[in-house]
Amino acid sequence: MMEGGVIAEKLLEHMKAKEALRKAGKKIPGSECRRCVADCEFRKTVNWNGNPLKSLEEVMRNIDAVVNKIAAEIAREVEKRGKRVAVAAGA
């Protein structure tokens, strides 16, 4: 595991590199692009209509895939924890 000083050093290096790229006119897309107001090819619009019930139909069309992914993740976690318990119990 990294110590706090190493993490801070890596973060500082990353920030300096990102600033150097920005000064050189390079753009790095990221999650912040969603809230950015710059006229840029990476700009992302937020399609928020103010009422979550208006988009409920779209959400419900995708619900099976979401539930299946959640169930698979829970099953993996249960299996992983079960193995750890078995090892801890000496089985």
C-alpha positions as CSV (number, residue, x, y, z in Angstrom):
1,M,0.0,0.0,0.0
2,M,1.3,3.5,-0.8
3,E,2.1,5.9,2.0
4,G,0.5,9.3,2.1
5,G,3.6,11.1,1.0
6,V,4.0,8.9,-2.1
7,I,0.3,9.4,-3.0
8,A,0.6,13.2,-2.6
9,E,3.8,13.2,-4.7
10,K,2.1,11.2,-7.5
11,L,-0.9,13.5,-7.4
12,L,1.3,16.6,-7.6
13,E,3.2,15.1,-10.6
14,H,-0.2,14.4,-12.3
15,M,-1.5,17.9,-11.6
16,K,1.7,19.4,-13.0
17,A,1.6,17.2,-16.1
18,K,-2.1,18.1,-16.7
19,E,-1.3,21.8,-16.3
20,A,1.6,21.6,-18.8
21,L,-0.8,19.9,-21.3
22,R,-3.4,22.6,-20.7
23,K,-0.8,25.4,-21.3
24,A,0.2,23.6,-24.5
25,G,-3.4,23.7,-25.7
26,K,-4.1,20.1,-25.2
27,K,-7.5,19.0,-23.8
28,I,-8.0,16.0,-21.6
29,P,-11.6,14.9,-21.4
30,G,-12.8,13.7,-18.0
31,S,-15.9,13.6,-15.8
32,E,-15.6,17.3,-15.3
33,C,-16.6,17.8,-18.9
34,R,-20.2,17.2,-17.9
35,R,-20.4,20.5,-16.1
36,C,-18.0,22.4,-18.3
37,V,-19.3,25.4,-20.3
38,A,-16.4,25.7,-22.7
39,D,-17.2,25.3,-26.4
40,C,-15.2,22.1,-26.9
41,E,-15.5,18.8,-28.7
42,F,-15.4,17.0,-25.3
43,R,-18.3,18.9,-23.8
44,K,-21.1,16.7,-22.5
45,T,-24.6,17.9,-22.1
46,V,-26.7,16.9,-19.2
47,N,-30.2,15.8,-20.2
48,W,-32.1,16.6,-17.1
49,N,-35.8,17.4,-17.5
50,G,-36.3,18.1,-13.8
51,N,-38.7,15.3,-13.3
52,P,-37.4,11.8,-12.7
53,L,-40.8,10.2,-13.4
54,K,-40.6,11.5,-17.0
55,S,-37.6,9.3,-17.7
56,L,-39.0,6.3,-15.7
57,E,-40.0,4.5,-18.9
58,E,-36.4,4.6,-20.2
59,V,-35.1,3.4,-16.9
60,M,-37.6,0.6,-16.8
61,R,-36.6,-0.6,-20.3
62,N,-33.1,-1.2,-18.9
63,I,-34.1,-2.6,-15.5
64,D,-33.5,-6.3,-16.3
65,A,-29.9,-5.8,-17.3
66,V,-29.3,-3.6,-14.2
67,V,-30.9,-6.2,-11.9
68,N,-28.9,-9.0,-13.5
69,K,-25.6,-7.1,-13.0
70,I,-26.4,-6.3,-9.4
71,A,-27.4,-9.9,-8.7
72,A,-24.2,-11.2,-10.3
73,E,-22.1,-8.8,-8.3
74,I,-23.8,-9.8,-5.0
75,A,-23.3,-13.5,-5.9
76,R,-19.6,-12.9,-6.5
77,E,-19.2,-11.0,-3.2
78,V,-21.1,-13.8,-1.3
79,E,-18.9,-16.4,-2.8
80,K,-15.7,-14.5,-2.1
81,R,-16.8,-13.9,1.6
82,G,-17.7,-17.5,1.9
83,K,-14.3,-18.6,0.8
84,R,-12.7,-16.2,3.3
85,V,-14.8,-17.6,6.1
86,A,-14.0,-21.1,5.2
87,V,-10.3,-20.3,5.1
88,A,-10.5,-18.5,8.5
89,A,-12.4,-21.5,10.0
90,G,-9.7,-23.8,8.8
91,A,-11.9,-25.8,6.4
